[in-house]
Amino acid sequence: MATLLSKLPWSLCTIVILVSCGDGLRGQSYLASDGASDSSPSQADATLDPIPTSCLGAEQLGCESAQKCALIPPRFRCVPNGDRALDEACTIGVQGDDCLAGLHCYQGVCNSLCNADVPCGGEYSCISITTEGERASICLPPCDPLAQDCPDLASGVRQACYLHISGSSVCAAASGSPPLFPGQVCHYLNECAIGAGCVVVNGQSICRAYCDYETNTEASDPRCSAKGRCAQLGDLDEVGVCQ
């Protein structure tokens, strides 16, 4: 299920995460905001020490030994190293988060930074979370959008399984507060309620419930409303969306 979106282009609709500001999964490649510091870039610059800002996050190059290269939107810069390990709960402040070097605090949990040169291990997918400024990506685990088999985060944040335009289905925090339900207009992939995702239908991004297209080809599905049907999502044979 981790490579469900590899068959492109879409014939009915496309996963979407629209352009906005902040740090999250959006547009054609991002998730919703991770609750980073509300401080503006100018406020953050005034608080941070005048240290080099040109560093590489995933590679952790360009900073001194007691520092780490962290994403402080809109760019990476050198800040004091944190002490929170992979998958541990974390917090974000003006001087970055408290995760160890090579990690980024997303939705209250430390995740590994990654890029084309620093890939994720195992079946994890490298998913972009940057909405502006320098590009940043984190490793997210695979899942089944029909089974919704993602565990809750250590921080207590609920996760859901979302089909992503990258070609993967990944666990991400269900960030909608309150969550958007099927039929509502959406801006981010993971602001839809668990069991649904943000897809483009007739040029508009709308939350749609995932359904079992393989079993219910063009027919009813218990995940859909009484009058709905499970429509094919692009060229996928297994997962569709209720229409």
N, C-alpha and C positions, 0 to 999 in steps of 0.2 A: 504494500500500500504506500510505501515511501516514495515511489516514483510514478504515482498515478497521473501527474500532470505533464508527463514527458511528451504526450502526443499533442502537438500543436499544428495548425492554429485551432482556435475554438470555433465551433459552428453555432452554438446557441448563446453562450455567455462566457465571460472571463472573470477570474478572480481579480479583484481590484482593491487597492488601498490608496486613497487619493492624496494629492499633495497638500501638505499642511506644515506647520512648524512644530518643533519639539523633537523628541527622541523616541522613535517607535517603529512599528511595522506598518507601512503605508503604501500608497500608490500601487504601481505594478510590482513592488518588491518589499513593502514594509508592513510592520505591525503597529498597533496603536501605542500611545505615549506610555513611557515607563515611570512617570512620576518624578522626573529629574528636577533639580533645583529650580525654583521660580525666578532666581536671579537672572537678570538680563546679562548678555555678554559684557557690557561695559561695567556692570557691578562686579561681575566675577573677575574681570581683569584688574579692577581696582583693589580687590582683596588678595589675589594671588601674588606670590613673590615674583619679582622680575627675572624669571628663569626661562631657558629656551623653550619655545613652543613647537619647534619642528622636531617631531618624534614619530615613531611608527608604533601603533598600538598593539597589533597582533604580534609583531616581531619583538616588541619591547626594546627598541633601539633608540638611542639619542638622549637618554636620561642618565643621571648619576646613580650610583649603586643603591642609595637609600630612597630613590624615587621610582615612580612607575610612569609609563605613558598612558594617560587616561583620557577618555572622551569627556570634554567639558564643552558642550555645544556652543559654537559651531565647529570646534576643531579639537584635535588631540594636543595635549600639552603635558609637560612634566609636573607632577605633584608628589607629595609624600606617599610612600607605599602604604597599603592597607594591611589588615591582618585577617580578613575573612576569606575562607577557602571556597573552592568550587562547590556549588549547591548549598552553601550556607546563606542564612539570611543576611541582608546588607541594607545600608542606608546611603542616601546621596546628600551631599552638602555642597556649599559653594566651592570648596577645594576638591571636588570630585567625590567618588564613593570610597567605602572602606574595604573593598575587595583587594586581594593580592594582585601583584603585577601579572598582566596577561588575562585578567578577568574584568568583566563589566557588570555592574549592578542593573539588572533588568527585572522589573516587577518584583523587587524585593529579594532577589536571589542572585548570587554570583554565577555568571555564565562565562564560558571561554570566548575570547575574541578570536576571530578567524579572518582569513582572506584567501586568495588564490594560492599564495605562497605558504600559508599556515593553515592547512585544511583541518577539519574536524575529525575526530577519531570515530571508529565504528560506523553506525548508520546515521549519525547525527548530520544535520544539514546546516550549511553556513548561510544564514539569512540576514539580509541587510536590515538595520534598524534606524538608519540615519535619515532624517527628513530634510535636513539642510546642512550645509557646510561639508566637512570632510566625511568620506564614506566610512561607515563602521558596520561590522557584521558580528553576530554571535552564533554559537552552536546551539541548535535546538533539536530535541529528540523526535524520532519518528512516531507515528501513531496511525490509528484507523478512524477516519471521520464518521464511519457508521457505528462503530463500537464505542466511540468517545472514551477511549481507554487511557487518557492522560491522568496522572496522579496530581493531587493538589500540591502546590509549592510549599516549601518549608515555612514561608512567611504567612501561610494561611490563604494565599490568593488562589482562587479557583482557576484551573486550566481547562482548555478545550482543544479539540483537534481541528485544525483548519487546513483546507486545501490551498496551497500557495502557488503563485504563478511561476515560481522557480522550478517546478516539477516535483515538489515534495509535499507530503502532508506532515505537519509539524504541530507539536504541543506548544501553545502560547497562552498567556494569561488572558482570560475573558475579561476585557478591560471596560466594557460598557457599564456605566453606572448612572441610571439603571441600564440593563442590557437592552439592545434593540431586538425586536422580535420579527419573524418572517413577515415581509410586506412593508417594513419600514425602510426609509431611505437611510443609507449608511455612508460613512466616509472612510472607515478603517475595517480591515478584514476581521479583526478580533474584537470589535465592539458589538458584534451580533451575539445573541444568546447561544449557549452551548447547544450544539447540534445544528447550527446554521452558520453561514458565512456570507460575506459581502460579494455579490457577483453583479456583473453588468447585464442588464436585460433591456433591450431596445434603447440603448444609450444611457440608461440611468442605473446607478449603483443601488442595489436593494438587497436586504437580508433575505436569503432563501434557505429553507431547511434542506439538509442533505438527505438523500434517499437511496435505496438499493435499486439502481437501474438494471443491474444484471439479472435480478430475480423478477423485477416488476417492469419490464420493458414497455414504455408507453402506457402503463396501466396504473392502477391504484397502488398505494403504498401506505401502510399504517402510520408512517411519519408525516404524511401529507393530510390536508383537510379532506373532508368527505367529497368535495367537488374537485379536488386537486388531482394531479397525476405526476408521476416521476418522469421528468423530461431529461434527455441526455445532456450531459455537461461536456461540451466540446466533442471530442472523439473518444471520451472515456467509456469503457464498457461496464465498469463496476459501480461507480458513484454518479448519481445524478442530483438534480435539485427539484424540489416541489414547485409546480407551476400552476 
